Amino acid sequence: MSWALFHRAADARPFWLATASGFALAASPVLAQSEANPAEAQEVVGEPDLQTPDVAPTTSDAPDTQSEQQIGFAADNLNYDSESEVVIAEGNVQMNREAIEMRADKVTWNRQTGQVFAEGNVTIKNPEGDTAYGDKIELTDSLRDGVVENLLVVLDNGSRLAAVKGTRFDNGNIELENAAYTPCPVEDDDGCPKNPSWQIRAVRVMYDRVKNKVRYKGARVEIFGLPLIPLPGLSHSINNEASSGILVPEIRLDRSNGFEIAVPYYLRLAPDRDITITPHLYTDAAPMIEGEFRALTDIGSFRINGYATYGSLVPLVGEDPDSQKRFRGYLESAGKFQFDPRWSLTYSGRIATDRTFMRRYDISRDDRLRSTFELERIGGNSYLSIAGWATQTLRVNDIQGQQPIALPIIDYRQRLDDPIFGGQFELQLNTLAIGRTAGQDTQRAFAGAQWNLRGLTGLGQEVTLTAMVRGDVYHSDENLLTEIPGYRGKSGWQARGIAAIAADMRWPFIGEFAGGTQTLTPRVQVVATPPIKNLDIPNEDSRAFDLEDSNLFAINRFNGHDRFEDGARITYGLEWNYSLPGFNINSIVGQSYRLTDKPSLFPDGTGLTDRTSDIVGRTTIAYRDFLRLTHRYRLDKDNLAIRRNEFDATIGNRSTYAVLGYSRLNRDILLLGEDLQDREEVRAGGRVAFAKHWSLFGSAIVDLTQQSDDPLSDADGFEPIRHRLGLAYDDECLSIALTWRRDYADTGDARRGNSFSFRIAFRNLGF
């Protein structure tokens, strides 16, 4: 069994090898007289010290060398005994060769025995910037093997490796005894020594030069000085590639599954392919297996992720409380491929065996799974998209056969310059086919052209003129299977023509106000469209609608192609912007008036039912990076009642902040339509930093909807949906989080209740 230290590529070259061999190069090859046997490893008693020795930095007096056969050498005193053939250099001894530097208080070389000793504040620095410290270094004159006592290596990225004893053999293998490694700081802000947040200690560390791999014996992770996590069989490669092995386990406890432990195993198949296999073991549920495959190709990348188990399934509806045993799982895949600078393919697929699997195992809270693909060509003035999508519903009361499958969706656009007036044309071709296994099928195709001209008048008014024409052809069948009559259209073939002209004028006024700069911009838009045969056409993509500031001045205020607002209207509004250094207020308010009395296509409660629309607006206040407040609203045109009221606020800095949200929809609809139910909820979340590196975090969602808002629900005006609370520690190299979450809704076997999770991440180690 091995433990993978480098799940992602990291700088993991053999720093002790680099520095030890760096010292070997710091002695002249002409001194070598004989081959010595490899040094024998011995038991060493003691603890490695990760603190940097107090060695004063000095500049090198040794001359620079260019040849591999030369060495720069400098010392205060140099003695040579010709009888014993011993060379002794003392006092600020400095050696360098090819940018490798060595310093020591004393260096002794015995030419008869072939032994070289460096002692006293020994420092070696290699070309990569790593620095090794030692009390004593012993080498043979082969300069390929040796022993370092009380070794400390400081890498250029700040990581440290310490060992009581280090041995380098003549075959290039290295062995460290009683070693410790940490990437964490060992000094506080005042420069005083401190224990690192975490470190790995091992009885023995062995580097195999042939296999290019490091193995550990008796390794363990110490967190805040406490030996918490044993790592038996720890090993990793020392190059920049990820290596196979076990990753840090994940721990959870919840109501549905009991205690959970997940132990990921990372398998590197090739430099551009890997797979992670994660068994999930539970006390109250059958085991589950998870797998993720990732690949990088010459033209793109993709990944496949899946979960599988054979366990119980509680029915969503019905009187039978017994669980059913069956295969359950979830599969997803996503990728993108760039064939050339213009052509690309993007896809995403998601599918689950049942509607509660993802909630029960806390994979996702999505209530719909959408699978898509899109082939695109983006030219200088053209765009082509060939796409498709399908949806799997996870909602309790939805019928899967009513969910649409769109294939294909083809959209082509071409821009052309207007040679007469200087505007721009855009041509568009579009086709869509929607099928359902137990519902209405619809096919659509249209061709259109739009002309735009933007200019400025002598008074500074910004004027935009727009003209468009479009022709549509539809075919549909099984229309009666659509529950809402307004969405069905007529069966068979239907056709319609669309034309619209619009003029939009903005007139900004800029001046000083209260020490800042304000801009007041009145805006008026006139749109005219002849009568359009809308109700004969099926409505697939223009259903959910609400008047708001983002679509107030749109030529077609429906959000799709199947419905187009006809008649003539005038829309007017006012935008105000006020700015100070670091402070900004932006506000917009507006309304529209239809010039014809033809009944509106828009459903009741959307704000556009009558000739005069409701009043909509938005205000955003921002102060540096500390505060951002956004308020969106819609006021009833008759009595100024609030039909839509939304607040979103972010307050604080990165360490301490609050995120608040409130939504209230009061559309005053007598007959509820799809996606138009009234709702009220409040959301809150935040983080509070305390002490140093510690923080509390949490979030909550509460449903405030009452039965008067939604008569079809059992709402009581205060229903918590979900909340969580956690404690976290986060510093330069360690992240720990303990989280408690409570869910208040049962959906099949996804039961309400408490869940706990524990997460730990060792930075700079690949966990």
N, C-alpha and C positions, 0 to 999 in steps of 0.2 A: 504494500500500500504506500502511496506517495501523496504528498500534499502539494498542490500547485500554488506557488507563490506569485506567479505572474500570469494572471488571467488575461490581462491586456499587456501588450508589448511595453517593456520598461527597460531602463538602462541597467543591465545586470551583468556587466562584464566582470571578470574576476579581479576585483580591485586589489586583493592581497597578492594575487599573482603578478599584477602589473607593478606593484610597488616593490615586491621582493625581487622580481627580475630586473626592476629598475636599479636596485642596489647592485645586482650582479654586474650590470653594465657600468657601474661606477668604479670599477677597478680595471686596470689595464690588462688586456689579454696576454701581453708579453710576460706578465708575472706568473702565469700558470705553468707549473712544472709537471704535475701528475694528476691522475684521476683518483678521486677518493670515493669510498663506499657511501651509499646513502646514509643520511643521519638516522639513527634509531629513535623512534617515538618513545617517550617516557611519560609516566604518570606525573602530573603536576598538581600540586595542591594550591588553591588560591582562587580568587575571583577576578575576572577581567574588569578593568577600570575604563569607563567611557569618557572620563574627563580629559580634557586636553592638558598635557604637561605645560608647565610654565617655562617655555623656551622663547627667549627674546629673538624676534626676527632680525636677520642681518642680510646685507647684500653679499653676493658671492664675489670672493677675490680670486677664485680659481679661473684660469683662462678658459674661454670657450674653445671647443674642439669641433672639428668638422669630420675627421676620419674616424672610422670605426675602430681603428687600432690605436687611437690616442685618447688620453684622459687629462682633464684639467685638475690640478692638484694645488692646494694651498694649506699652510699650517703655520702656527707660531714657531714651533720647534720640530725638527726632523733629525732623528738619530738612526744610524745604521751600524750594526755590529757585524763585521765581516766574518768573524769566526763562527758565530751562531747563525749567521745569515737571517737576522731579525731586523725588520724595519719598524720603527716606532715614530708615529706622528702625533703630536700633542698640541692642544690649544687651538680652538676654532678650526678644526680640520674640515676642509671643504673639498669635495670631489664633484665633478660634473662630466657628463658625456652625452652628447646629442640631446640636450635639454633636460636630462635627468640629473637631479642634484641630490647630494648626500652631505649631511653635516654630522659631526660627532665631536666629543671632547677628546677622544683618543682612538687611534687606529693602529693595530699591531698585526704585522704579517710575518709569519715564520715560513721562510722559503724551504726549509728542510722538511717540515711536517705538512706543508701545504695548507696551513690554517690561517684565516684572516678574521680578526676580531675588531668590531667597532663598538665602543661603549661610551656611556655618558651622554644623555640627551641626544640620542640618535634620531635624526630626521631625514626622511627620504621623500622627495617630491617627483612624481612622474609627469610626462608631458600633458596628460589629461587634466592635471590640476589636483589629483588626489595626493594626500600627504599621509605618510606612515610615521609613527613614533614608536620608539622602543628603548628599553634600558640597555640591552646588549644584543648584538647581531653577530652570529658566528657563521662563516662561510668556508668552504674548501676552495682551493685555488682553481678548481674547475669552474667556479663561479656559477654553477648550476644547481647546487644544493646547499642548504644551510638551515640555521635555527635562529629564530627571533624570540627573545623573552620579553614579556610584558608588552605585547604588540598593541598598538592603537593605530587604526587607519581612518582618516577623515577624508571623505569623498568631496568632490567639488560641489555636490548638491547638498552638503551638510550632513549626510548620513555617516554613521560611525560603526566600525567593527573593532572589537577589542578581544584579545586572547591572552591567557597567561603564557602560552607558548605556541609558536608557529614553526612548522618544519616544511621545507621545500626540498623534494627529492630530485635526483638528477634526471628522472624521466618526466619531469614537469608537474607531477602530482604534488598537492599541498595538503597538509593536515594541521588543523588548529585544535588546541585543547583548552577546555573551559572557556568557550567563546561566547560573546554577546554581540547582538546587532540591533541598532535602532536608527530610524530616520528622524527621530524627534529631537528637539532642542534639549540640551543637558544643562542649560543655564537659564535663569529667569531674566526679566527685563533689567535688573540691576547688576547682572553679571555674576550672580552667586550660583553655585552648583545646585542642581535639583535633579530628582529622578525623572527620567523620560516617561511620557505617558504610557508607552508600551515598548517592550524590547523582546527579542528572541534570545534565549539562553540555551546552550547546548553543551553536553559533555565533550563532544567531538564534532568537528566539521571537516569533511573530506572532499577535496576537489580532484576529479578524474579528468586529466587533460585529454585523453583519447575520446571519452564519451562527452566531454565538454559539459559536465554536470556536477552539481554540488549535492552531497548527501549529509544529513545531520543524524547524530546519535544522541538520544536523550534530550530532544528539543522540547521546549515549552514556551508559551507566550506569557509574559508577565505584564499585567496591567496595573499601573500605579504601584508597582513594586510587589504585587501579589501574584504568585504563580497560579494562574487560573485555567489555562487551556493547554493540555499536553498535545504535542504534535508527533506522534510516533511515525517513523518512516518519512519524515520531512525531506523533500528533495526538490531540486529545480535546476533548469538549465541556466547557464551564465551568459548566454547571448541575448540579443534583443527580441527573441521570439518567446511567445507564450509557451508554457509547458503543461503537460497533462497532470492531473492530480485532483485531490479532494479540495473543495472550497469551504469557506466558513459556513457552518450549519445555520439554518434559520429556525427560530423557536416561536410557537404561537399557542394560545389557549383560547378556545371559544365554546359557545353553547352547543353548536351543532356537531362538532367533530371531537371535542375534548382536547387533550394535549397533543400538539403536533410538533414533530421535528423533521426538517427537510435537510438532506445532506447532498449538495450538488457535487457531481463528478465531472470535471472538465477534461475533454479528450481532444487534443490537437491532431487533426487528421493530416493537415498540410499547412504551409504558410498562409494559404488563402481560404482554409476551411476548418471549421471546428464544430464540436457538438458538446452540449452540456446535458447530462442525464441526472435528474433529481428525483430520488424516491421520497415520497411523503408518507410518514408513518403517523397513525392516529390511535388514540386509545378508545374512541367511540365511533370509529368508522373504518371501513376497509382501506387498505393501503392504496395509494395512488402514485402513478409514475408520470413524470413530466420530462419532456425532451425538447431541446432547441438546437436546430442546425442552422449555421450561418455560412455563407459562401460569398467570396468576392471574385468576380470574373473580369475579363478584359473590358467588358462594356457596362458593367454595373454590379449590383449586389442584390441578394435576397436572403430571407430567413424564413424558417418554418418552426412553429412552436406548437406543442400539443400536450394535452393532459388525458389520462385514461385511468379508469378504475372500474371495478365490478362491485357495485354497492346498492344500497337501498334508495328507493325513490318514493317519496310521499306524494300521492296525487294532489293536483291543485284543487280539484272540486270533487264532490261526491262524499258519501257517508263512510266508505271503507277506510278505516284508520291504519290498516296494515301496510307495511312497507313492501315495495316490490323490488326484487333483486334483478338487476339488469346491467348491461354495459353502459357506462356513462363517460362522456368526455367532451373535449373542446379542441378545435384545431384552428389555427390562424397562420397566415403567411402574408408577407409583403415584400415588395422589391421594386427596383427601378433600373432600367437599362437605357443607356444613351447610345444609339446606333451610330449617329453622326451628329454634327453640330445642330441639325434641325430636327431629326427624328428621335423620339424617346417613347418608352413604354413604362407605365406605372400600374401596379396592381396591388390589391389588398383583399384578402379573403378571410372570412370568419364564419364558423359554424359550430353549433353545440347540439348535443344529443337531446337535451330537454331544456325546459325554461328556467329551471332553478339551479342548474349545476354551477354556473358561474357565481351566483350569489352565495351558495352554500360554501364553496371553497374560496370565497373572497378573491376571485380572479378579476371581476369587473362588476360594476353596478349598472351597466348599460341595459336598457330594456329593448333594444333592437340591435341586431348584428347585420352590418351592411357589407357586402362584398362588391368590389368595383374593379374595373380595369379601364385604362385609357391609353390609346395610341395617339400621340400628338406630333404634329409638324408645325414648327414656328418659323416662319420666314420673315423677311424684312417688312413686308406689308400684307402678309397673308397668315392665316391660321386654319389648321385642320385638326379636328378631334373626332376619333372613332372610339366610342365608349360603351359601357354597359354596366348595370348593377342589379343586384338582387338583395332582398331584405328577409331576414328571419326574425320574427317577432318573439319576444320573451314576455310580453304582457299577458296577464292572466286571461282577460276576456277577449283578446284578439283572435281572429280566425286566420290561420296561416294561409289558407287558400285565397284569402282576400288581399294578401300582400303582393305588390307589383313586382314583376321582373321586366326590366327595361333592357332590350337588346334588339337591334343596336340603337345607339344615339350617335348621330352623325351631325357635326356642325362645321361649316366652312365659312370663313369671312375673308374679304379682300378689301383693302383700302386703296382708294384712288384719289389723286389730287383733282380739284375742280379747276379747269383751265380758264373759266370765265370770271367767276366771282372770288376765287382764291380760297374757297372752302375745301371741304373734304367729303368724299363719298365713302360709304361702307356698304358692301354687298354681302348678303348672308343667305346661305342655304342650310336648312335644318330638317332632319327627319328623326322620328322617334317611334318605336314600337313597344307597347306595354302589354304584357300578357299575365294572366292569373290562372291558377289551376282550378279555382272555384269562384271566379268573379268576372267582371267586365274586362274585355280586351279592346285596346285602342291603338290605332296607328295614325301618325300625323306626319305631314310634310309641308314645308312652306318655303317661299323665296321672298326676300325683301331687300329694300335699298333705303339707306338713310343719308341725308345730306346735312352737314353742320357747317355753320360759318360763325366765327367769333371775332369781334372787333371792339374798338374803343372809340367813343365819340369825343368831340372836342371838349366836352364838359367833364370827361373822366368816367362816363358811364360804360360799363361792360355789358355788351349786348350779344346774345347768342340766338341765332336763328336755326330752326330745325324743321326738316320736312322728311316724311317717311311714307312708304307704301309697302304693302305686304299682301301676298296671296296664300291662303291656307287650304289644304285638302285633308279631310279626316275620314276615317272608317272605324266603326265600333260595332260590337255585338255583345250579347248577354248583358245589356244595359240595366235591366231590372234587378240584377244582382247587386247593384250599388244602392245602399240604403238611403242616401240623401238624394232626393229627386233633382236638386239643382246641380248635382255633379254628373248626372247621367248623360245628358245630350240625347240626340236622336240616333237610333240604330241605322246602320248602313253608311252610305257615302254622303258626306256633307262638305260644302265649300263656302268660303267667305273671303271678302276683301277688306283690307284695313288701310286707312290713310289718316295722317295726322300732320298738322302744322303747329309750330310753337314758337313763341318769342319770349325770351327771358332777359330781364334787365336787372343788373346790380349796380348801385351807385354808392360807393364808399366815401365817407367823410372822416377825415383824420384830424385829430387835434390833441392838445394837452388837457389833462384833467387830474387834479389831486396829485401832482408830481409825477404822473405817468403819462402814457400815451393811450388814447382811446380811438377806436374805429367804429363808427355807426354806419351800417350798411342796409338801407331799405332794398327790398327785392320784390319784383312783380313778374309774374309769369302768366301768359295767356296760351291756352291749348285748345284747339278745335279739331274734332273728329266727327265724321258723318256717322249715322246710325250703323251699328255692327250687329250681325246675327250671332250673338253670343250664346244664348240659351240652347240653340240647336247643336252646339259643339260640346263634346265631353270635356269635363274639367278634371284634369289629372295633376296639374302642377301649380294651380293658382287658388288653393283652398284656404290655407291659414293666412289671415291678413289682419293687420292692425295699423291704423294711421299713426305715424310717428314722424319725428323730425327727419329721419333718414330717407323717407319716401314721399315727403310732402310735395317736393318740387319735381318728382319723377314724371316723365311724360305718360308712362303707364304705371299706375300705382299698384297694380297687381304684381305679385312676385314671380310670375311665370309667363308662359306664352299662350295658355289656353283661354285666358280672359283678357280683354283689352277695354279699358275705360273709354266710353264714347261720349258724345255731346261736347259742349263748349264750357269752359270754366276759366276762372281767373283765380290765381293763387297769390297771396301777398304775405309778406313776413318782414321781420326785422332781426338783424344780427348785430350784437354788440360785443366788442372785444376791448378789454382793458389790460394793460401790461405795465408792470414795474420790474426792475431787476429781480429775478427769482420768483415773481408772482404774476399770475395770469387768471383772468376771468373771461370766459366765453359763453355767450348766451344767445339762443335763437328762439323765436316764437313766430307762429304763423297760422294761417287759416285759408280755406279755399271756398269759392262760391260757384255753383253750377248755374250757367246762364239758361239752361233748359229745364223744364219741369218733368222730363221723362223719368220714370222710376229708376232708382239706382240699382246696379247689380250687387252692390256691397251688402253683406248681411247686416241685420240689426246689431247694434253694439260696436260696430267697427269705427264709428265716428264719421262716416261718409254717407249715411242713409238718406239724409235730407239734402236740400239744395245747399244749405250752409253747413259746412263741416264743423266738427269740434275744433277746439283750439289746442294745438300741440306745441311743445317746447322742450328745450334741454338747456341746462346750465352746468358748466364745468368750472370748478375752482381748483387751481393747482398752486402749491407753494413749494418751490424747490423740489427735492425728492422726498419731502416729509409728508405732504398732504396732497391727496387728489380726491375730490368729491364731485360726483356726477348725479344730477337729478333730472329724470325724464318724467313728463306728465302729459295728460290729456284731460282737458276740461270740457264738460258738457256745454254746448253752445247756448242752451236755453237757461240753465240755472247755475252754471259754473261748478256743478258737482264734479268731483274728481273721479274720472273713469279709469285712469291709469296713473299710478303713483309709484315711482321706483327711485330708490336711493342706493348708491354704491359709494363706499368710502374706503380709502386706504390711508392710514395714519401711522407715522413712525419711521424708523430707520430699519436697516437690515437685521439688527439684533433684537429690537423691540418694536413691535408693530401690531396694528389691529386692522382687520378687514371686516367691514360691516355691510350688510345688504338688507333691503326691505323691498318687497314687491306687493302691490295691491292692484288687482284687476277687477273693476266693477263696471262691466259693460252694460248692465241693465237690459239683458236679452230675455225676452219672454220664452222663446223656444230655443233651447240650447242646441248649437250645432257642433260639428266635429272641431276639436281643438279651440273652442271658443268659451269653455267653461270659466267662470270667475274663480279667482284664487287669491290667497293672501299668505305670505310666508315671510319669515325673518331668518337671516343667516348671519353668523358671527364666527370669526376665527382670529387667531392672533398668537403671538409669541412674546414672552417677557423674559429678558435676560437678567440674571442675577449672579452674584459672586463673579467668578471669572470662568468663562467657557461653559457655564451652566445656563439652562433656560427651561421654562415651562411653556408648553404649547397646547392649543386646543381649538376645537371648532364645534359648532352646533347648527342644526337646521330644525326649525319649528314651524309646523303648518298651522296657520291661524284661520284657515277657511272655516266658515260656518255653513250650516244647512241652508240658510237664506241665500248664500252665494252659489252653492251647488246642491240642489235638492236631491240629486241622485246619489250623493255620498252620505256617509255616516259621520261627517265632520262635526266636531264639538267646539271648535274655536281655539283649541290649544292642543295640538298633537305633536309631540317631539318625533322627528323622523330618525335622526342619527346624531350622535355627538361623540367626541373623543377628547381625551386628555392625556398628555404625555410629558415625560421628563427627558431632557437631552443633554449630552455633553459633547462639545465640539471644539477641537483645537487644531493645530497645524497638521497633526498626523493621526488623530483618533476621533471617531464619531460613534457615539452610543446613544440609543433611543429606546425607551420603554413606553409603550402606548397602550392605553385602555380605550376601547370603543364599545358603545352600546347601540344596538339597533332595536327599533320599536315595532317592526312590522314582520309578520310571518308570511312567507310565500312558499307554499309547499314545504319541502324539507329545509329551506333556508329559514332557520328559526330566529326569532327575536332573542336578545340576550346580550351578555357581555363577551368580549373577546380581548385577549392580551397578546401583544407581540413584542419581541425583543430583537433589536437589530444592532449589529456592531460592524464597523468598517475600519480596517487598518489602512490608512493612506500610505502611498509609496511602497506598498507590498502587493498590490494587485487583488486583494480580497474585496 
